[in-house]
Amino acid sequence: MNVAVSEALATGLPAVLTRHSGFPDQVKDGVNGYLAEEGNPESLAEALEKYVNHPERWPEMSRKAREHAVLHYDRKRLIEAQVRLYEMFVVEARAKKKP
């Protein structure tokens, strides 16, 4: 997860990114931003053109960007999930120590 992308989405900024690493998990092509093929300048130019040439889509994409970030990248929820994971590891480690 790229924190800068999550923060941009949380402000309601649709993103134009490549299909690199976890970006497709954060940006749904045509929903809350656009995705381009990695290493393909023409694909990136096409994604940027879609964004620039369709300002009528910006309000909905902005709403979807914020919605996605709040739903999937809320820090409190992420921390709670991480604590639950650590607790699970502790329980498993203790169970393995018992004779």
C-alpha positions as CSV (number, residue, x, y, z in Angstrom):
1,M,0.0,0.0,0.0
2,N,1.3,3.4,-1.0
3,V,0.6,5.9,1.8
4,A,0.8,8.9,-0.5
5,V,-1.9,7.4,-2.8
6,S,-4.1,6.6,0.2
7,E,-3.7,10.1,1.4
8,A,-4.5,11.6,-2.0
9,L,-7.6,9.4,-2.3
10,A,-8.7,10.4,1.3
11,T,-8.7,14.0,0.2
12,G,-11.0,13.1,-2.7
13,L,-8.3,13.3,-5.4
14,P,-8.7,10.7,-8.1
15,A,-5.3,9.3,-9.1
16,V,-3.7,8.4,-12.4
17,L,-1.2,5.6,-11.7
18,T,0.4,2.6,-13.4
19,R,-0.6,-1.0,-12.8
20,H,2.5,-1.4,-10.6
21,S,2.6,-3.3,-7.3
22,G,-0.4,-2.5,-5.1
23,F,-1.7,0.5,-7.1
24,P,-4.6,-1.6,-8.7
25,D,-5.7,-2.4,-5.1
26,Q,-6.0,1.3,-4.3
27,V,-7.3,2.7,-7.6
28,K,-10.1,1.1,-9.5
29,D,-9.7,2.0,-13.2
30,G,-12.4,4.5,-14.2
31,V,-14.0,4.5,-10.7
32,N,-11.7,6.5,-8.4
33,G,-8.9,7.2,-10.9
34,Y,-7.2,5.7,-13.9
35,L,-4.6,3.0,-14.4
36,A,-2.0,2.9,-17.1
37,E,0.3,0.0,-18.2
38,E,3.7,0.2,-16.5
39,G,6.5,1.3,-18.7
40,N,4.1,2.4,-21.4
41,P,4.1,6.2,-21.9
42,E,1.3,6.0,-24.5
43,S,-0.9,4.2,-21.9
44,L,-0.1,6.8,-19.3
45,A,-0.9,9.6,-21.8
46,E,-4.3,7.9,-22.6
47,A,-5.1,7.7,-18.9
48,L,-4.2,11.3,-18.3
49,E,-6.3,12.3,-21.4
50,K,-9.3,10.4,-20.0
51,Y,-9.0,12.3,-16.8
52,V,-8.4,15.8,-18.3
53,N,-11.0,15.4,-21.1
54,H,-13.9,14.3,-18.9
55,P,-14.3,16.9,-16.1
56,E,-17.9,15.9,-15.8
57,R,-16.7,12.6,-14.1
58,W,-14.5,14.4,-11.5
59,P,-17.2,14.9,-8.8
60,E,-18.2,11.2,-8.8
61,M,-14.6,10.0,-9.1
62,S,-13.7,12.3,-6.2
63,R,-16.5,10.9,-4.1
64,K,-15.5,7.3,-4.9
65,A,-11.8,8.1,-4.1
66,R,-12.7,9.4,-0.7
67,E,-15.1,6.5,-0.1
68,H,-12.5,3.9,-1.0
69,A,-9.9,5.4,1.2
70,V,-12.2,5.7,4.3
71,L,-13.4,2.2,3.8
72,H,-10.1,0.5,3.2
73,Y,-7.4,2.7,4.7
74,D,-8.8,4.2,7.9
75,R,-5.8,4.2,10.3
76,K,-7.8,3.2,13.3
77,R,-9.2,0.2,11.5
78,L,-5.8,-0.8,10.2
79,I,-4.2,-0.6,13.6
80,E,-7.0,-2.6,15.2
81,A,-6.6,-5.3,12.5
82,Q,-2.9,-5.4,13.1
83,V,-3.4,-5.7,16.9
84,R,-5.8,-8.6,16.3
85,L,-3.2,-10.3,14.1
86,Y,-0.4,-9.9,16.7
87,E,-2.8,-11.3,19.4
88,M,-3.4,-14.3,17.1
89,F,0.3,-14.9,16.8
90,V,0.8,-14.7,20.6
91,V,-2.0,-17.3,21.1
92,E,-0.5,-19.6,18.5
93,A,3.0,-19.2,20.0
94,R,1.8,-20.0,23.5
95,A,-0.1,-23.0,22.2
96,K,3.1,-24.4,20.6
97,K,5.0,-24.0,23.9
98,K,2.6,-26.2,25.8
99,P,3.7,-29.8,26.2
